[in-house]
Every structure is written in C-alpha cells, then in structure tokens.
Amino acid sequence: MKTIQPNIARFLIAGFTLLGTIGLLGILLQSCKKSNGSQITGIDMELLAEGFVSPIQVLSTHHSERRYVIDQIGKVWLIDRNGYKRPTPFLDISSKLVALNPNYDERGLLGIAFHPEFKTNGRVFAYYQLPPRPGGPVPGASWNNLSRISEFRVVPDVFRADPNSEKVILEFDDPQFNHNGGSLAFGSDNYLYISIGDGGGANDVGPGHVNDWYLVNGGGNAQNIEANFLGKILCIDVDSGSPYVVPSTNPFVNKPGKDEIFAFGFRNPYRMSFDMGGEHQLITSDAGQVLWEEINIVRKGANYGWNVREGNHCFNTTDSSKVLSTCPAIDDRGKRLLDPVIEINNWQNPLGGKATTIIGGYVYRGNKINGWNGKYVFGTFSQSPSTANGELFIATPQWSEEPAPWTYEEVTLIGNPDDVGYYLRGLGQDDDGEIYLAVSSMPGLQGTTGKVFKLVQR
C-alpha cells in the first residue's frame, strides 16, 4: 500500500508532464477544500463488530444479513443477522500464511470473493501469500513469497469453509513482500477478476522485475504483458475447465500477451470493486510511490501507465520525488496510457499532501443515506505513517467513453469531524448497497483494536 491528499487534480496532464506546470497545478490542487455540502451532512459511523487484528474488507451474500470480515492475519469472521460475531472463524487459513511482520506487512489474506451461486454451491475464493518456493528471481536471490488464489467449500452443517477443501486455482512467485494487490471480485459476467501488484520494492525495477519497452525507466513488470501476471488485473472463468479457463473475450487471447490479463500498467491495485448498478463498471485504486495516488476505471485491454507514469505525471526512477519533463503518451503497441479519474497527493509530495495510501471503495447503491446514490466512496489509510487519522471521501463519477476527472469532497463524520479517527484499512459493501469501514488503531498487524463500522445518516 501507499499514499494521499484531500485535493483533486482538476486538470489531467495527458502524455507529457512539464516541470513548469507543477507550481500552477499545486495552486489548483489547493483550491479544492473540505466541504460540508448537503450530500455529506449528518454521516456517522455505527459500530458493527470489534476485536479484529487487521480488518481489510467487509462483504455479504444474497441479502442474508450476514457480514463477513476479512482479517489480514488469515481469518474470515462471520457477523450474524443479530450483529453477533461468531467465536469460530468462517475460514481460518492462518497456518498456511507466510510469517507476517507485526509492525507492517502487505502480505496475508488479502481478499475473498463469494461465487455468484454461493447460496447453492458454497464456493468461496481467497487470495493469500504462502512461504516462498525454492529458487529466486535471479541467481543468488530468493523469492519472498508465493501468492495463491484458491477455492474453498463450505461445510453446510456448521456453515464454515473447510480449509482442507482447498483447490488451488492460480499461483505465482513474488520477489518482494509489498505490492501484492489482493482484491477478488466477480463481475456481472460471472468471471473472477484478480488485482495483482507489480512485485514490490520500488520503481518496478530490480530482481524479479523484468524488462519492458520503456528503457528510460528500466522497468518493469507492469508494462510487460508477456512475462508474468505482476502489475495486472486478470479475468478468468472458474466455472469451466480445471482449475479455470480463459474467457475468449479477454483482450490478449490469440495475441501477444498472457491470455489471463484483462488490464495492465498498475503499481499496487490494492482494492477494486464493481458498481452494483449502472453499467457495472470496475473501479480500482492504485497506490503511488512518493508523489501521487490514483483511482481508475478499469477497461478491457487498457494500459494505466506505471512505471512510465505515476498518476498523470511522468515517473522518474532515478529520483521518484521529481517528475521527468517528458514521457510517452502511448505504449509500444500504440495503446494510449489511460489517465486516472481521481488523483490525490501523497503525504511526501512537496506540493502538500495528506495520504500515506489511497484506499479504494464502492459506488453507493443503498437507500439509507440521502443524496449518495451513484456516488463513489473511498478513503486514505492515514495522513502520515504514524498517526491513526485516515480520511473518507465521496466522489461524483463521470461515466464517459474517455476517462474524465471526478470531483470529490471529504466526508465530515459526526464525532470525528477532522478524520475517521483510525487507520482506514479497507471498506466494504453489503448486498443492499450500504457501505462499511474496516479500521484499526495500530498501523501494523498486532493487537485487537480492529473494528468494523457501518456508515449511517443521523
């Protein structure tokens, strides 16, 4: 994961980023202040459950009033219709995980997705990191971990997923501990989508980061569509074949590039979601390195620019705190590098910023909060690495053929007018379209300060 500022870039810089424009852009960024507009008035956080270590997502299935909380340490907890957190996890694969760093880690159980027919088939999918396999990305170096997507089956009598029912769907070696992405989501086409980071480290270079077409930056996995799955979003059909088949509609079928790839050019697409309504668009956050964070609408076959660009700006592997004066607007196949719809400043940005990492969220499709229908809700992990003060934002999507910038405002919460009051680790959405926050008071994977709140209007 990584960074933000509660200011929107109102003008996108396509293709070339000029150093001389940064001062003007900084002035424009500062003009978007926190608003107390009518659409974000009277919003509160209602406690659903607590006692987690590192909760990162909340899900539900088939309007059952059950809520499932993913705890990064390898457990999925069930909150029943009475708001009771069952004492035994719905799924516990903690013994399978690579040893996690309690102070900070981007590995663990990063995402689950329930099959669209979960109510009848009991299939649930999980994305997590195991200890590494022998070998390494280059001679003398070792892999950091093994990433795996697996299917588990629910035991109907006890309504828990059996960890021994594991069926491995896909796995790949990771060179570093960070940038694992981790979201799983089923689309309206019933295909499983998987977000994967660039392999970790910095700049998308080094052992385990292959060469791509952009020699200026010496990278990297995200731009190379033939070597591996790193820095990509995949799309697979888990209802056909063993363990899956590639949909014939995927963009690189019968073309150069791995068939599973749906979109590419990402650094660390930590959270992604499908809009429950409208055109069911796929939206992902992509964590930046030093200067900018971003939100993208994911389109089939599209290239999102990393490590040629960070946000709308030309990235510089020599000094990532400074932009290059120019960079390509298209890739080696003639594909345009797509702009994000939201760009915010990292806390390290010299123009000012308040985000350690952007946290992707959901399009609100509930009916409990007035004026929110169709708005995109997202947040930031914190405003500095050592302070539990994540922020929450609401954006107005612009669903157009060409990516257009979304305006957004900070949500002022009752009781926490300045911020969320915790590290914001993830969001969640139930089948009624209501939205939840997964938070904790600790920056790392320790303690039991993790809580889940539901957003409500008072």
Stockholm file with secondary structure:
# STOCKHOLM 1.0

chainA/1-458         MKTIQPNIARFLIAGFTLLGTIGLLGILLQSCKKSNGSQITGIDMELLAEGFVSPIQVLSTHHSERRYVIDQIGKVWLIDRNGYKRPTPFLDISSKLVALNPNYDERGLLGIAFHPEFKTNGRVFAYYQLPPRPGGPVPGASWNNLSRISEFRVVPDVFRADPNSEKVILEFDDPQFNHNGGSLAFGSDNYLYISIGDGGGANDVGPGHVNDWYLVNGGGNAQNIEANFLGKILCIDVDSGSPYVVPSTNPFVNKPGKDEIFAFGFRNPYRMSFDMGGEHQLITSDAGQVLWEEINIVRKGANYGWNVREGNHCFNTTDSSKVLSTCPAIDDRGKRLLDPVIEINNWQNPLGGKATTIIGGYVYRGNKINGWNGKYVFGTFSQSPSTANGELFIATPQWSEEPAPWTYEEVTLIGNPDDVGYYLRGLGQDDDGEIYLAVSSMPGLQGTTGKVFKLVQR
#=GR chainA/1-458 SS CCCBCSCCCCSCCCSCCCGGGHHHHHHHHHTCCCCCCGGGSSEEEEEEEEEESSEEEEECCTTCSCEEEEETTTEEEEECTTSCBCSSCSEECGGGSCCCCSSCCSCSEEEEEECTTHHHHCEEEEEEEECCCSSCSSTTCCCCEEEEEEEEEEETTTTEEEEEEEEEEEEEEESSSSCCCCCEEECTTSCEEEECCCCSSSTTCSTTCCCCSCTTTTCCGGGCTTTCSTTEEEEEBTTSSSSCBCCTTSTTTTSSSCTTEEEECCSCCCCEEECSSTTCCEEEEECCSSSEEEEEEECTTCBCCTTTEETTEECCSSCTTSCCSCCCSBCTTSCBBCCCSEEEECTTCTTCCCBSCEEEEEECCCSSSTTCTTCEEEEESCSBTTBCCCCEEEEECCCCSSCCCCEEEECCBTTBSSSCSSEEEEEEECTTSCEEEEEESCSSSCSSCEEEEEEEEC
#=GC SS_cons         CCCBCSCCCCSCCCSCCCGGGHHHHHHHHHTCCCCCCGGGSSEEEEEEEEEESSEEEEECCTTCSCEEEEETTTEEEEECTTSCBCSSCSEECGGGSCCCCSSCCSCSEEEEEECTTHHHHCEEEEEEEECCCSSCSSTTCCCCEEEEEEEEEEETTTTEEEEEEEEEEEEEEESSSSCCCCCEEECTTSCEEEECCCCSSSTTCSTTCCCCSCTTTTCCGGGCTTTCSTTEEEEEBTTSSSSCBCCTTSTTTTSSSCTTEEEECCSCCCCEEECSSTTCCEEEEECCSSSEEEEEEECTTCBCCTTTEETTEECCSSCTTSCCSCCCSBCTTSCBBCCCSEEEECTTCTTCCCBSCEEEEEECCCSSSTTCTTCEEEEESCSBTTBCCCCEEEEECCCCSSCCCCEEEECCBTTBSSSCSSEEEEEEECTTSCEEEEEESCSSSCSSCEEEEEEEEC
//
